[in-house]
């Protein structure tokens, strides 16, 4: 009964854990992340690609999403290596049934390229700098949306 109540209250909340932190004690963290998922939390690995992940563990992690670190996004339109890394992370995540979130999107060119690569979500200064909670409410009520097609 407690898990049911927690699951309902957790619905809509996301937990982000950095790649380096999850890898510090992978076996224990797999158990903890499994518990978080059972509670109804969405779980994402933040700053993916900057830590020391073993690919053998990525498939075992009970997570919903991988967040591509900003360091790859910033240069992907000018650096073919970063573009290859971004493309590969997106393909890997999708093949494992995870969604992909790109962090640090600052330009329309980056956003359009990520859309073409089938990145599921993007976030960054292109949309908005960090804002206080009352501004978020106003932003959502205004229905603001960025059109990447036009």
N, C-alpha and C positions, 0 to 999 in steps of 0.2 A: 504494500500500500504506500509506503514512504517513497519508493522509487517511482510509482505512478504519479504521486503528487509533485515530486521533483521534476519529472519528465514534463509535466504540463507547465510548470512554472518556468522551466528552462527553455521552452519552445520560443524560438526567435532570437536566442542569444548565441553568439559565436565565441569560441575560445581560440585564441591564437597563441601558439607556442613557437619560439624560434627553433630553427633547425639545430643550432648548436646545443641548446638546452635539452631538446628531446634526445639527442645522441649521447648525452653525458651518462645516462643509465638507461639504455634502450629497453631492456627487458622490463624494468620497473615502470618505465613511462608508457610502454604499450598497455600494461594493466591499468594504469591511471587514466589514459586516454580512452580505453574501452569503457571504463566506468563513466567518464564524462559523456560519451556517446549514448550510453544506456539511460543517462539522465535527460537526454533530449538535446544536448548541446551539439552545435555544429563545430567541428574542430578543423583548424587550418594550420599548416606548417608555414610559419612566417620566415621571410628572408631566405627562401629556398635557393640553394645553389651557392651559398656563401660559407656553409659549414663543412662538416666532414661526414656527410651521409654516405652510408653504404647502400648501394642500390638493392642489395639483398634485403634490407630492412624496409625500404620504401613501401613495398607491396604489403608488408605485415602491419604497417602503421594504421590504426583505426581512425583515419582522418577523412574528411570530406573534400579538402582543397589543399592545393599548394599555392603559395604566394611567391611569385617571382620577384627576387630582390631588385630594387631600384637600380643598383649598379649595372645590371645587364640591360635595363630598359633605356637608360640615359644614352648609351652609345650604339644601340642596335641599328639605328638608321645610317650610321657611318662606319660601323665595324662589323664585318661579316662573321667574325668569331662570336661576337655577342648575339647577333641575329641567329646563328646556328644554335647557340645555347638556349635562347628563348624558344625557338621552334621545337627543339628537342624536349624541353621541359613540358611544353604544352602537349606534345604527342604522348609523352610518358604518362602524364597525369590522366589524360583522356583514356588511354589504353587501360589504366587501372581504375577507371570509373570515378575519377576525381574531377572537380572543377578547378579552373586555373584563374588566379587573380594576379594582375600585373600591378606592381606598386611604382609610384613615382612617375606617372605619365604626365609629361609637361607640354608636349606639342601635339598638334592635330596629326602630324605625320606619324608619330608613334602610335596614336590611337587608331588610326586607319590601318596601319600595318598589323597591329595586334588583332584587330577585327578580322583581317584577311587570314591571319594565322589561327583563327577560331578561339582566341582567348575569351573566356567566359565573362570576366569582369575586369574593369580597369579603374584605378583610383590614382589621384594625384592633383597637382596644382592646375592642370588643364581645366579641371572642374571647379576646384575651390581650395583655398588654403585652409588650414585648421580653423574651425569656427566654434564659438560657444554653443551650448545646447539650444538656447532660444533662437539662434540664427538657423539651426538645422530645421527646427519646426517650421519657421517661416519659409525656408527654402523648399521643403517638402510640400507645404500648402500651396505654394506658387506653381508647383508641378514643373519645375525647371528640368530640362533635358537637353543634352548635347546631340545634335544631329550629325552623325559622321558620314552620312550618305550624300549630303548636299553641299 
